[in-house]
Amino acid sequence: MTAIETRPLPPQALHARYAADGGYVDGYATRVEGTVDLARYVEAFYTTGLFRVERAILRVAIRAPSTDDEARAVAAGTGERFAAWTVEARAPDQLLMCDLYGRTRSWFMVEPATDAGPAQTRLYFGSAVVASAMRKPSFRLLLGFHVLYSRALLRAARRRLRR
């Protein structure tokens, strides 16, 4: 599988509880050759060219600067803040980040793709939007963009990990 797929959330997904609270939750997955740990995946995600554009926007729009070193620290578990996010929860195979307003979450997970031939890793990326934020008119307007952007971010991370 080299495509980005919409996937049901694994039962242990750290952001699944937001769906139970009436929020919006999604999850996408893809595979990469070899074994990729969570730290390597999160670092690759946050340091892609595409995500650097978002980081530049955040630096100007809400004065939330960030560096690749901060991305590496969060990925490695030695940092708690990156740009407009803080670590909300962490597991050996997952990371859940919360935006500075508490309205959205970004979720990362890795797992061995045991249904494949040679060693592969399944990379998950998903989001959660808390129920109160979903009532805003902008939520529906931005949802289509959000889906496309989430898939593009995961694709960019996969491409970076392949190098």
Phi and psi in radians as a Rosetta constraint file:
Dihedral C 1 N 2 CA 2 C 2 CIRCULARHARMONIC -1.946 0.35
Dihedral N 2 CA 2 C 2 N 3 CIRCULARHARMONIC -0.108 0.35
Dihedral C 2 N 3 CA 3 C 3 CIRCULARHARMONIC -1.373 0.35
Dihedral N 3 CA 3 C 3 N 4 CIRCULARHARMONIC 2.865 0.35
Dihedral C 3 N 4 CA 4 C 4 CIRCULARHARMONIC -1.629 0.35
Dihedral N 4 CA 4 C 4 N 5 CIRCULARHARMONIC 2.148 0.35
Dihedral C 4 N 5 CA 5 C 5 CIRCULARHARMONIC -1.952 0.35
Dihedral N 5 CA 5 C 5 N 6 CIRCULARHARMONIC 2.536 0.35
Dihedral C 5 N 6 CA 6 C 6 CIRCULARHARMONIC -1.389 0.35
Dihedral N 6 CA 6 C 6 N 7 CIRCULARHARMONIC 2.218 0.35
Dihedral C 6 N 7 CA 7 C 7 CIRCULARHARMONIC -2.180 0.35
Dihedral N 7 CA 7 C 7 N 8 CIRCULARHARMONIC 2.565 0.35
Dihedral C 7 N 8 CA 8 C 8 CIRCULARHARMONIC -1.102 0.35
Dihedral N 8 CA 8 C 8 N 9 CIRCULARHARMONIC 2.567 0.35
Dihedral C 8 N 9 CA 9 C 9 CIRCULARHARMONIC -1.262 0.35
Dihedral N 9 CA 9 C 9 N 10 CIRCULARHARMONIC 2.403 0.35
Dihedral C 9 N 10 CA 10 C 10 CIRCULARHARMONIC -1.074 0.35
Dihedral N 10 CA 10 C 10 N 11 CIRCULARHARMONIC 2.593 0.35
Dihedral C 10 N 11 CA 11 C 11 CIRCULARHARMONIC -0.979 0.35
Dihedral N 11 CA 11 C 11 N 12 CIRCULARHARMONIC -0.510 0.35
Dihedral C 11 N 12 CA 12 C 12 CIRCULARHARMONIC -1.560 0.35
Dihedral N 12 CA 12 C 12 N 13 CIRCULARHARMONIC 0.088 0.35
Dihedral C 12 N 13 CA 13 C 13 CIRCULARHARMONIC -0.971 0.35
Dihedral N 13 CA 13 C 13 N 14 CIRCULARHARMONIC 2.225 0.35
Dihedral C 13 N 14 CA 14 C 14 CIRCULARHARMONIC -1.143 0.35
Dihedral N 14 CA 14 C 14 N 15 CIRCULARHARMONIC -0.400 0.35
Dihedral C 14 N 15 CA 15 C 15 CIRCULARHARMONIC -1.742 0.35
Dihedral N 15 CA 15 C 15 N 16 CIRCULARHARMONIC 0.038 0.35
Dihedral C 15 N 16 CA 16 C 16 CIRCULARHARMONIC -1.079 0.35
Dihedral N 16 CA 16 C 16 N 17 CIRCULARHARMONIC -0.534 0.35
Dihedral C 16 N 17 CA 17 C 17 CIRCULARHARMONIC -1.072 0.35
Dihedral N 17 CA 17 C 17 N 18 CIRCULARHARMONIC -0.403 0.35
Dihedral C 17 N 18 CA 18 C 18 CIRCULARHARMONIC -1.233 0.35
Dihedral N 18 CA 18 C 18 N 19 CIRCULARHARMONIC -0.474 0.35
Dihedral C 18 N 19 CA 19 C 19 CIRCULARHARMONIC -1.181 0.35
Dihedral N 19 CA 19 C 19 N 20 CIRCULARHARMONIC -0.691 0.35
Dihedral C 19 N 20 CA 20 C 20 CIRCULARHARMONIC -1.122 0.35
Dihedral N 20 CA 20 C 20 N 21 CIRCULARHARMONIC -0.447 0.35
Dihedral C 20 N 21 CA 21 C 21 CIRCULARHARMONIC -1.539 0.35
Dihedral N 21 CA 21 C 21 N 22 CIRCULARHARMONIC 0.099 0.35
Dihedral C 21 N 22 CA 22 C 22 CIRCULARHARMONIC 1.586 0.35
Dihedral N 22 CA 22 C 22 N 23 CIRCULARHARMONIC 0.180 0.35
Dihedral C 22 N 23 CA 23 C 23 CIRCULARHARMONIC -1.517 0.35
Dihedral N 23 CA 23 C 23 N 24 CIRCULARHARMONIC 3.085 0.35
Dihedral C 23 N 24 CA 24 C 24 CIRCULARHARMONIC -1.624 0.35
Dihedral N 24 CA 24 C 24 N 25 CIRCULARHARMONIC 2.320 0.35
Dihedral C 24 N 25 CA 25 C 25 CIRCULARHARMONIC -2.409 0.35
Dihedral N 25 CA 25 C 25 N 26 CIRCULARHARMONIC 2.399 0.35
Dihedral C 25 N 26 CA 26 C 26 CIRCULARHARMONIC -2.390 0.35
Dihedral N 26 CA 26 C 26 N 27 CIRCULARHARMONIC 2.960 0.35
Dihedral C 26 N 27 CA 27 C 27 CIRCULARHARMONIC -2.749 0.35
Dihedral N 27 CA 27 C 27 N 28 CIRCULARHARMONIC 2.361 0.35
Dihedral C 27 N 28 CA 28 C 28 CIRCULARHARMONIC -2.221 0.35
Dihedral N 28 CA 28 C 28 N 29 CIRCULARHARMONIC 2.690 0.35
Dihedral C 28 N 29 CA 29 C 29 CIRCULARHARMONIC -2.537 0.35
Dihedral N 29 CA 29 C 29 N 30 CIRCULARHARMONIC 2.703 0.35
Dihedral C 29 N 30 CA 30 C 30 CIRCULARHARMONIC -2.652 0.35
Dihedral N 30 CA 30 C 30 N 31 CIRCULARHARMONIC 3.026 0.35
Dihedral C 30 N 31 CA 31 C 31 CIRCULARHARMONIC -2.129 0.35
Dihedral N 31 CA 31 C 31 N 32 CIRCULARHARMONIC 2.670 0.35
Dihedral C 31 N 32 CA 32 C 32 CIRCULARHARMONIC -2.305 0.35
Dihedral N 32 CA 32 C 32 N 33 CIRCULARHARMONIC 2.651 0.35
Dihedral C 32 N 33 CA 33 C 33 CIRCULARHARMONIC -1.188 0.35
Dihedral N 33 CA 33 C 33 N 34 CIRCULARHARMONIC 2.523 0.35
Dihedral C 33 N 34 CA 34 C 34 CIRCULARHARMONIC 1.501 0.35
Dihedral N 34 CA 34 C 34 N 35 CIRCULARHARMONIC -3.062 0.35
Dihedral C 34 N 35 CA 35 C 35 CIRCULARHARMONIC -1.753 0.35
Dihedral N 35 CA 35 C 35 N 36 CIRCULARHARMONIC 2.158 0.35
Dihedral C 35 N 36 CA 36 C 36 CIRCULARHARMONIC -2.143 0.35
Dihedral N 36 CA 36 C 36 N 37 CIRCULARHARMONIC 2.166 0.35
Dihedral C 36 N 37 CA 37 C 37 CIRCULARHARMONIC -1.516 0.35
Dihedral N 37 CA 37 C 37 N 38 CIRCULARHARMONIC 2.948 0.35
Dihedral C 37 N 38 CA 38 C 38 CIRCULARHARMONIC -1.041 0.35
Dihedral N 38 CA 38 C 38 N 39 CIRCULARHARMONIC -0.760 0.35
Dihedral C 38 N 39 CA 39 C 39 CIRCULARHARMONIC -1.052 0.35
Dihedral N 39 CA 39 C 39 N 40 CIRCULARHARMONIC -0.780 0.35
Dihedral C 39 N 40 CA 40 C 40 CIRCULARHARMONIC -1.121 0.35
Dihedral N 40 CA 40 C 40 N 41 CIRCULARHARMONIC -0.714 0.35
Dihedral C 40 N 41 CA 41 C 41 CIRCULARHARMONIC -1.137 0.35
Dihedral N 41 CA 41 C 41 N 42 CIRCULARHARMONIC -0.863 0.35
Dihedral C 41 N 42 CA 42 C 42 CIRCULARHARMONIC -1.110 0.35
Dihedral N 42 CA 42 C 42 N 43 CIRCULARHARMONIC -0.733 0.35
Dihedral C 42 N 43 CA 43 C 43 CIRCULARHARMONIC -1.058 0.35
Dihedral N 43 CA 43 C 43 N 44 CIRCULARHARMONIC -0.807 0.35
Dihedral C 43 N 44 CA 44 C 44 CIRCULARHARMONIC -1.039 0.35
Dihedral N 44 CA 44 C 44 N 45 CIRCULARHARMONIC -0.763 0.35
Dihedral C 44 N 45 CA 45 C 45 CIRCULARHARMONIC -1.039 0.35
Dihedral N 45 CA 45 C 45 N 46 CIRCULARHARMONIC -0.914 0.35
Dihedral C 45 N 46 CA 46 C 46 CIRCULARHARMONIC -1.314 0.35
Dihedral N 46 CA 46 C 46 N 47 CIRCULARHARMONIC -0.175 0.35
Dihedral C 46 N 47 CA 47 C 47 CIRCULARHARMONIC -1.979 0.35
Dihedral N 47 CA 47 C 47 N 48 CIRCULARHARMONIC 0.217 0.35
Dihedral C 47 N 48 CA 48 C 48 CIRCULARHARMONIC -1.221 0.35
Dihedral N 48 CA 48 C 48 N 49 CIRCULARHARMONIC 2.773 0.35
Dihedral C 48 N 49 CA 49 C 49 CIRCULARHARMONIC -1.025 0.35
Dihedral N 49 CA 49 C 49 N 50 CIRCULARHARMONIC -0.710 0.35
Dihedral C 49 N 50 CA 50 C 50 CIRCULARHARMONIC -1.092 0.35
Dihedral N 50 CA 50 C 50 N 51 CIRCULARHARMONIC -0.773 0.35
Dihedral C 50 N 51 CA 51 C 51 CIRCULARHARMONIC -1.256 0.35
Dihedral N 51 CA 51 C 51 N 52 CIRCULARHARMONIC -0.489 0.35
Dihedral C 51 N 52 CA 52 C 52 CIRCULARHARMONIC -1.094 0.35
Dihedral N 52 CA 52 C 52 N 53 CIRCULARHARMONIC -0.546 0.35
Dihedral C 52 N 53 CA 53 C 53 CIRCULARHARMONIC -1.102 0.35
Dihedral N 53 CA 53 C 53 N 54 CIRCULARHARMONIC -0.800 0.35
Dihedral C 53 N 54 CA 54 C 54 CIRCULARHARMONIC -1.059 0.35
Dihedral N 54 CA 54 C 54 N 55 CIRCULARHARMONIC -0.733 0.35
Dihedral C 54 N 55 CA 55 C 55 CIRCULARHARMONIC -1.057 0.35
Dihedral N 55 CA 55 C 55 N 56 CIRCULARHARMONIC -0.697 0.35
Dihedral C 55 N 56 CA 56 C 56 CIRCULARHARMONIC -1.131 0.35
Dihedral N 56 CA 56 C 56 N 57 CIRCULARHARMONIC -0.713 0.35
Dihedral C 56 N 57 CA 57 C 57 CIRCULARHARMONIC -1.102 0.35
Dihedral N 57 CA 57 C 57 N 58 CIRCULARHARMONIC -0.781 0.35
Dihedral C 57 N 58 CA 58 C 58 CIRCULARHARMONIC -1.118 0.35
Dihedral N 58 CA 58 C 58 N 59 CIRCULARHARMONIC -0.635 0.35
Dihedral C 58 N 59 CA 59 C 59 CIRCULARHARMONIC -1.059 0.35
Dihedral N 59 CA 59 C 59 N 60 CIRCULARHARMONIC -0.713 0.35
Dihedral C 59 N 60 CA 60 C 60 CIRCULARHARMONIC -1.456 0.35
Dihedral N 60 CA 60 C 60 N 61 CIRCULARHARMONIC -0.821 0.35
Dihedral C 60 N 61 CA 61 C 61 CIRCULARHARMONIC -1.214 0.35
Dihedral N 61 CA 61 C 61 N 62 CIRCULARHARMONIC -0.733 0.35
Dihedral C 61 N 62 CA 62 C 62 CIRCULARHARMONIC -2.238 0.35
Dihedral N 62 CA 62 C 62 N 63 CIRCULARHARMONIC 0.271 0.35
Dihedral C 62 N 63 CA 63 C 63 CIRCULARHARMONIC 0.936 0.35
Dihedral N 63 CA 63 C 63 N 64 CIRCULARHARMONIC 0.892 0.35
Dihedral C 63 N 64 CA 64 C 64 CIRCULARHARMONIC -2.100 0.35
Dihedral N 64 CA 64 C 64 N 65 CIRCULARHARMONIC 1.365 0.35
Dihedral C 64 N 65 CA 65 C 65 CIRCULARHARMONIC -1.225 0.35
Dihedral N 65 CA 65 C 65 N 66 CIRCULARHARMONIC 2.790 0.35
Dihedral C 65 N 66 CA 66 C 66 CIRCULARHARMONIC -2.697 0.35
Dihedral N 66 CA 66 C 66 N 67 CIRCULARHARMONIC 2.781 0.35
Dihedral C 66 N 67 CA 67 C 67 CIRCULARHARMONIC -2.275 0.35
Dihedral N 67 CA 67 C 67 N 68 CIRCULARHARMONIC 2.842 0.35
Dihedral C 67 N 68 CA 68 C 68 CIRCULARHARMONIC -1.090 0.35
Dihedral N 68 CA 68 C 68 N 69 CIRCULARHARMONIC -0.587 0.35
Dihedral C 68 N 69 CA 69 C 69 CIRCULARHARMONIC -1.110 0.35
Dihedral N 69 CA 69 C 69 N 70 CIRCULARHARMONIC -0.680 0.35
Dihedral C 69 N 70 CA 70 C 70 CIRCULARHARMONIC -1.155 0.35
Dihedral N 70 CA 70 C 70 N 71 CIRCULARHARMONIC -0.680 0.35
Dihedral C 70 N 71 CA 71 C 71 CIRCULARHARMONIC -1.072 0.35
Dihedral N 71 CA 71 C 71 N 72 CIRCULARHARMONIC -0.769 0.35
Dihedral C 71 N 72 CA 72 C 72 CIRCULARHARMONIC -1.092 0.35
Dihedral N 72 CA 72 C 72 N 73 CIRCULARHARMONIC -0.706 0.35
Dihedral C 72 N 73 CA 73 C 73 CIRCULARHARMONIC -1.130 0.35
Dihedral N 73 CA 73 C 73 N 74 CIRCULARHARMONIC -0.788 0.35
Dihedral C 73 N 74 CA 74 C 74 CIRCULARHARMONIC -1.096 0.35
Dihedral N 74 CA 74 C 74 N 75 CIRCULARHARMONIC -0.776 0.35
Dihedral C 74 N 75 CA 75 C 75 CIRCULARHARMONIC -1.042 0.35
Dihedral N 75 CA 75 C 75 N 76 CIRCULARHARMONIC -0.719 0.35
Dihedral C 75 N 76 CA 76 C 76 CIRCULARHARMONIC -1.398 0.35
Dihedral N 76 CA 76 C 76 N 77 CIRCULARHARMONIC -0.180 0.35
Dihedral C 76 N 77 CA 77 C 77 CIRCULARHARMONIC 1.538 0.35
Dihedral N 77 CA 77 C 77 N 78 CIRCULARHARMONIC 0.206 0.35
Dihedral C 77 N 78 CA 78 C 78 CIRCULARHARMONIC -1.819 0.35
Dihedral N 78 CA 78 C 78 N 79 CIRCULARHARMONIC -0.065 0.35
Dihedral C 78 N 79 CA 79 C 79 CIRCULARHARMONIC -2.215 0.35
Dihedral N 79 CA 79 C 79 N 80 CIRCULARHARMONIC 2.732 0.35
Dihedral C 79 N 80 CA 80 C 80 CIRCULARHARMONIC -2.050 0.35
Dihedral N 80 CA 80 C 80 N 81 CIRCULARHARMONIC -0.241 0.35
Dihedral C 80 N 81 CA 81 C 81 CIRCULARHARMONIC -2.213 0.35
Dihedral N 81 CA 81 C 81 N 82 CIRCULARHARMONIC 2.513 0.35
Dihedral C 81 N 82 CA 82 C 82 CIRCULARHARMONIC -2.667 0.35
Dihedral N 82 CA 82 C 82 N 83 CIRCULARHARMONIC 2.080 0.35
Dihedral C 82 N 83 CA 83 C 83 CIRCULARHARMONIC 0.904 0.35
Dihedral N 83 CA 83 C 83 N 84 CIRCULARHARMONIC -2.030 0.35
Dihedral C 83 N 84 CA 84 C 84 CIRCULARHARMONIC -1.727 0.35
Dihedral N 84 CA 84 C 84 N 85 CIRCULARHARMONIC 0.313 0.35
Dihedral C 84 N 85 CA 85 C 85 CIRCULARHARMONIC -2.233 0.35
Dihedral N 85 CA 85 C 85 N 86 CIRCULARHARMONIC 2.709 0.35
Dihedral C 85 N 86 CA 86 C 86 CIRCULARHARMONIC -2.244 0.35
Dihedral N 86 CA 86 C 86 N 87 CIRCULARHARMONIC 2.733 0.35
Dihedral C 86 N 87 CA 87 C 87 CIRCULARHARMONIC -1.241 0.35
Dihedral N 87 CA 87 C 87 N 88 CIRCULARHARMONIC 2.193 0.35
Dihedral C 87 N 88 CA 88 C 88 CIRCULARHARMONIC -1.699 0.35
Dihedral N 88 CA 88 C 88 N 89 CIRCULARHARMONIC -0.722 0.35
Dihedral C 88 N 89 CA 89 C 89 CIRCULARHARMONIC -2.687 0.35
Dihedral N 89 CA 89 C 89 N 90 CIRCULARHARMONIC 2.698 0.35
Dihedral C 89 N 90 CA 90 C 90 CIRCULARHARMONIC -2.557 0.35
Dihedral N 90 CA 90 C 90 N 91 CIRCULARHARMONIC 2.496 0.35
Dihedral C 90 N 91 CA 91 C 91 CIRCULARHARMONIC -2.371 0.35
Dihedral N 91 CA 91 C 91 N 92 CIRCULARHARMONIC 2.923 0.35
Dihedral C 91 N 92 CA 92 C 92 CIRCULARHARMONIC -0.968 0.35
Dihedral N 92 CA 92 C 92 N 93 CIRCULARHARMONIC -0.524 0.35
Dihedral C 92 N 93 CA 93 C 93 CIRCULARHARMONIC -1.986 0.35
Dihedral N 93 CA 93 C 93 N 94 CIRCULARHARMONIC 0.129 0.35
Dihedral C 93 N 94 CA 94 C 94 CIRCULARHARMONIC -2.503 0.35
Dihedral N 94 CA 94 C 94 N 95 CIRCULARHARMONIC 2.726 0.35
Dihedral C 94 N 95 CA 95 C 95 CIRCULARHARMONIC -2.490 0.35
Dihedral N 95 CA 95 C 95 N 96 CIRCULARHARMONIC 2.344 0.35
Dihedral C 95 N 96 CA 96 C 96 CIRCULARHARMONIC -2.145 0.35
Dihedral N 96 CA 96 C 96 N 97 CIRCULARHARMONIC 2.115 0.35
Dihedral C 96 N 97 CA 97 C 97 CIRCULARHARMONIC -1.903 0.35
Dihedral N 97 CA 97 C 97 N 98 CIRCULARHARMONIC 2.484 0.35
Dihedral C 97 N 98 CA 98 C 98 CIRCULARHARMONIC -2.001 0.35
Dihedral N 98 CA 98 C 98 N 99 CIRCULARHARMONIC 2.346 0.35
Dihedral C 98 N 99 CA 99 C 99 CIRCULARHARMONIC -1.250 0.35
Dihedral N 99 CA 99 C 99 N 100 CIRCULARHARMONIC 2.844 0.35
Dihedral C 99 N 100 CA 100 C 100 CIRCULARHARMONIC -1.148 0.35
Dihedral N 100 CA 100 C 100 N 101 CIRCULARHARMONIC -0.263 0.35
Dihedral C 100 N 101 CA 101 C 101 CIRCULARHARMONIC -1.681 0.35
Dihedral N 101 CA 101 C 101 N 102 CIRCULARHARMONIC -0.129 0.35
Dihedral C 101 N 102 CA 102 C 102 CIRCULARHARMONIC 1.328 0.35
Dihedral N 102 CA 102 C 102 N 103 CIRCULARHARMONIC 0.288 0.35
Dihedral C 102 N 103 CA 103 C 103 CIRCULARHARMONIC -1.665 0.35
Dihedral N 103 CA 103 C 103 N 104 CIRCULARHARMONIC -0.524 0.35
Dihedral C 103 N 104 CA 104 C 104 CIRCULARHARMONIC -2.291 0.35
Dihedral N 104 CA 104 C 104 N 105 CIRCULARHARMONIC 2.781 0.35
Dihedral C 104 N 105 CA 105 C 105 CIRCULARHARMONIC -2.304 0.35
Dihedral N 105 CA 105 C 105 N 106 CIRCULARHARMONIC 2.592 0.35
Dihedral C 105 N 106 CA 106 C 106 CIRCULARHARMONIC -2.057 0.35
Dihedral N 106 CA 106 C 106 N 107 CIRCULARHARMONIC 2.308 0.35
Dihedral C 106 N 107 CA 107 C 107 CIRCULARHARMONIC -2.138 0.35
Dihedral N 107 CA 107 C 107 N 108 CIRCULARHARMONIC 2.353 0.35
Dihedral C 107 N 108 CA 108 C 108 CIRCULARHARMONIC -2.204 0.35
Dihedral N 108 CA 108 C 108 N 109 CIRCULARHARMONIC 2.465 0.35
Dihedral C 108 N 109 CA 109 C 109 CIRCULARHARMONIC -2.651 0.35
Dihedral N 109 CA 109 C 109 N 110 CIRCULARHARMONIC 2.544 0.35
Dihedral C 109 N 110 CA 110 C 110 CIRCULARHARMONIC -2.179 0.35
Dihedral N 110 CA 110 C 110 N 111 CIRCULARHARMONIC 2.576 0.35
Dihedral C 110 N 111 CA 111 C 111 CIRCULARHARMONIC -2.701 0.35
Dihedral N 111 CA 111 C 111 N 112 CIRCULARHARMONIC 2.614 0.35
Dihedral C 111 N 112 CA 112 C 112 CIRCULARHARMONIC -1.082 0.35
Dihedral N 112 CA 112 C 112 N 113 CIRCULARHARMONIC 2.402 0.35
Dihedral C 112 N 113 CA 113 C 113 CIRCULARHARMONIC -1.584 0.35
Dihedral N 113 CA 113 C 113 N 114 CIRCULARHARMONIC 1.492 0.35
Dihedral C 113 N 114 CA 114 C 114 CIRCULARHARMONIC -1.281 0.35
Dihedral N 114 CA 114 C 114 N 115 CIRCULARHARMONIC -0.231 0.35
Dihedral C 114 N 115 CA 115 C 115 CIRCULARHARMONIC -1.534 0.35
Dihedral N 115 CA 115 C 115 N 116 CIRCULARHARMONIC 0.141 0.35
Dihedral C 115 N 116 CA 116 C 116 CIRCULARHARMONIC -1.882 0.35
Dihedral N 116 CA 116 C 116 N 117 CIRCULARHARMONIC 2.924 0.35
Dihedral C 116 N 117 CA 117 C 117 CIRCULARHARMONIC -1.225 0.35
Dihedral N 117 CA 117 C 117 N 118 CIRCULARHARMONIC -1.733 0.35
Dihedral C 117 N 118 CA 118 C 118 CIRCULARHARMONIC -1.073 0.35
Dihedral N 118 CA 118 C 118 N 119 CIRCULARHARMONIC 2.813 0.35
Dihedral C 118 N 119 CA 119 C 119 CIRCULARHARMONIC -0.918 0.35
Dihedral N 119 CA 119 C 119 N 120 CIRCULARHARMONIC 2.211 0.35
Dihedral C 119 N 120 CA 120 C 120 CIRCULARHARMONIC -2.425 0.35
Dihedral N 120 CA 120 C 120 N 121 CIRCULARHARMONIC 2.756 0.35
Dihedral C 120 N 121 CA 121 C 121 CIRCULARHARMONIC -2.123 0.35
Dihedral N 121 CA 121 C 121 N 122 CIRCULARHARMONIC 2.351 0.35
Dihedral C 121 N 122 CA 122 C 122 CIRCULARHARMONIC -1.593 0.35
Dihedral N 122 CA 122 C 122 N 123 CIRCULARHARMONIC 2.223 0.35
Dihedral C 122 N 123 CA 123 C 123 CIRCULARHARMONIC -1.819 0.35
Dihedral N 123 CA 123 C 123 N 124 CIRCULARHARMONIC 2.243 0.35
Dihedral C 123 N 124 CA 124 C 124 CIRCULARHARMONIC -1.942 0.35
Dihedral N 124 CA 124 C 124 N 125 CIRCULARHARMONIC 2.530 0.35
Dihedral C 124 N 125 CA 125 C 125 CIRCULARHARMONIC -2.483 0.35
Dihedral N 125 CA 125 C 125 N 126 CIRCULARHARMONIC 2.367 0.35
Dihedral C 125 N 126 CA 126 C 126 CIRCULARHARMONIC -2.673 0.35
Dihedral N 126 CA 126 C 126 N 127 CIRCULARHARMONIC 3.027 0.35
Dihedral C 126 N 127 CA 127 C 127 CIRCULARHARMONIC -2.361 0.35
Dihedral N 127 CA 127 C 127 N 128 CIRCULARHARMONIC 2.772 0.35
Dihedral C 127 N 128 CA 128 C 128 CIRCULARHARMONIC -2.356 0.35
Dihedral N 128 CA 128 C 128 N 129 CIRCULARHARMONIC 2.449 0.35
Dihedral C 128 N 129 CA 129 C 129 CIRCULARHARMONIC -2.137 0.35
Dihedral N 129 CA 129 C 129 N 130 CIRCULARHARMONIC 2.153 0.35
Dihedral C 129 N 130 CA 130 C 130 CIRCULARHARMONIC -1.128 0.35
Dihedral N 130 CA 130 C 130 N 131 CIRCULARHARMONIC 2.667 0.35
Dihedral C 130 N 131 CA 131 C 131 CIRCULARHARMONIC -0.955 0.35
Dihedral N 131 CA 131 C 131 N 132 CIRCULARHARMONIC -0.743 0.35
Dihedral C 131 N 132 CA 132 C 132 CIRCULARHARMONIC -1.104 0.35
Dihedral N 132 CA 132 C 132 N 133 CIRCULARHARMONIC -0.602 0.35
Dihedral C 132 N 133 CA 133 C 133 CIRCULARHARMONIC -1.281 0.35
Dihedral N 133 CA 133 C 133 N 134 CIRCULARHARMONIC -0.437 0.35
Dihedral C 133 N 134 CA 134 C 134 CIRCULARHARMONIC -1.210 0.35
Dihedral N 134 CA 134 C 134 N 135 CIRCULARHARMONIC -0.376 0.35
Dihedral C 134 N 135 CA 135 C 135 CIRCULARHARMONIC -1.322 0.35
Dihedral N 135 CA 135 C 135 N 136 CIRCULARHARMONIC -0.206 0.35
Dihedral C 135 N 136 CA 136 C 136 CIRCULARHARMONIC -1.307 0.35
Dihedral N 136 CA 136 C 136 N 137 CIRCULARHARMONIC 2.420 0.35
Dihedral C 136 N 137 CA 137 C 137 CIRCULARHARMONIC -1.001 0.35
Dihedral N 137 CA 137 C 137 N 138 CIRCULARHARMONIC -0.541 0.35
Dihedral C 137 N 138 CA 138 C 138 CIRCULARHARMONIC -1.129 0.35
Dihedral N 138 CA 138 C 138 N 139 CIRCULARHARMONIC -0.435 0.35
Dihedral C 138 N 139 CA 139 C 139 CIRCULARHARMONIC -1.036 0.35
Dihedral N 139 CA 139 C 139 N 140 CIRCULARHARMONIC -0.909 0.35
Dihedral C 139 N 140 CA 140 C 140 CIRCULARHARMONIC -1.120 0.35
Dihedral N 140 CA 140 C 140 N 141 CIRCULARHARMONIC -0.658 0.35
Dihedral C 140 N 141 CA 141 C 141 CIRCULARHARMONIC -1.136 0.35
Dihedral N 141 CA 141 C 141 N 142 CIRCULARHARMONIC -0.617 0.35
Dihedral C 141 N 142 CA 142 C 142 CIRCULARHARMONIC -1.618 0.35
Dihedral N 142 CA 142 C 142 N 143 CIRCULARHARMONIC -0.155 0.35
Dihedral C 142 N 143 CA 143 C 143 CIRCULARHARMONIC -1.067 0.35
Dihedral N 143 CA 143 C 143 N 144 CIRCULARHARMONIC -0.766 0.35
Dihedral C 143 N 144 CA 144 C 144 CIRCULARHARMONIC -1.043 0.35
Dihedral N 144 CA 144 C 144 N 145 CIRCULARHARMONIC -0.780 0.35
Dihedral C 144 N 145 CA 145 C 145 CIRCULARHARMONIC -1.085 0.35
Dihedral N 145 CA 145 C 145 N 146 CIRCULARHARMONIC -0.755 0.35
Dihedral C 145 N 146 CA 146 C 146 CIRCULARHARMONIC -0.987 0.35
Dihedral N 146 CA 146 C 146 N 147 CIRCULARHARMONIC -0.788 0.35
Dihedral C 146 N 147 CA 147 C 147 CIRCULARHARMONIC -1.083 0.35
Dihedral N 147 CA 147 C 147 N 148 CIRCULARHARMONIC -0.841 0.35
Dihedral C 147 N 148 CA 148 C 148 CIRCULARHARMONIC -1.094 0.35
Dihedral N 148 CA 148 C 148 N 149 CIRCULARHARMONIC -0.739 0.35
Dihedral C 148 N 149 CA 149 C 149 CIRCULARHARMONIC -1.178 0.35
Dihedral N 149 CA 149 C 149 N 150 CIRCULARHARMONIC -0.719 0.35
Dihedral C 149 N 150 CA 150 C 150 CIRCULARHARMONIC -1.032 0.35
Dihedral N 150 CA 150 C 150 N 151 CIRCULARHARMONIC -0.788 0.35
Dihedral C 150 N 151 CA 151 C 151 CIRCULARHARMONIC -1.128 0.35
Dihedral N 151 CA 151 C 151 N 152 CIRCULARHARMONIC -0.700 0.35
Dihedral C 151 N 152 CA 152 C 152 CIRCULARHARMONIC -1.143 0.35
Dihedral N 152 CA 152 C 152 N 153 CIRCULARHARMONIC -0.700 0.35
Dihedral C 152 N 153 CA 153 C 153 CIRCULARHARMONIC -1.107 0.35
Dihedral N 153 CA 153 C 153 N 154 CIRCULARHARMONIC -0.748 0.35
Dihedral C 153 N 154 CA 154 C 154 CIRCULARHARMONIC -1.146 0.35
Dihedral N 154 CA 154 C 154 N 155 CIRCULARHARMONIC -0.707 0.35
Dihedral C 154 N 155 CA 155 C 155 CIRCULARHARMONIC -1.078 0.35
Dihedral N 155 CA 155 C 155 N 156 CIRCULARHARMONIC -0.740 0.35
Dihedral C 155 N 156 CA 156 C 156 CIRCULARHARMONIC -1.133 0.35
Dihedral N 156 CA 156 C 156 N 157 CIRCULARHARMONIC -0.704 0.35
Dihedral C 156 N 157 CA 157 C 157 CIRCULARHARMONIC -1.127 0.35
Dihedral N 157 CA 157 C 157 N 158 CIRCULARHARMONIC -0.752 0.35
Dihedral C 157 N 158 CA 158 C 158 CIRCULARHARMONIC -1.050 0.35
Dihedral N 158 CA 158 C 158 N 159 CIRCULARHARMONIC -0.774 0.35
Dihedral C 158 N 159 CA 159 C 159 CIRCULARHARMONIC -1.075 0.35
Dihedral N 159 CA 159 C 159 N 160 CIRCULARHARMONIC -0.733 0.35
Dihedral C 159 N 160 CA 160 C 160 CIRCULARHARMONIC -1.141 0.35
Dihedral N 160 CA 160 C 160 N 161 CIRCULARHARMONIC -0.683 0.35
Dihedral C 160 N 161 CA 161 C 161 CIRCULARHARMONIC -1.213 0.35
Dihedral N 161 CA 161 C 161 N 162 CIRCULARHARMONIC -0.444 0.35
Dihedral C 161 N 162 CA 162 C 162 CIRCULARHARMONIC -1.252 0.35
Dihedral N 162 CA 162 C 162 N 163 CIRCULARHARMONIC -0.396 0.35
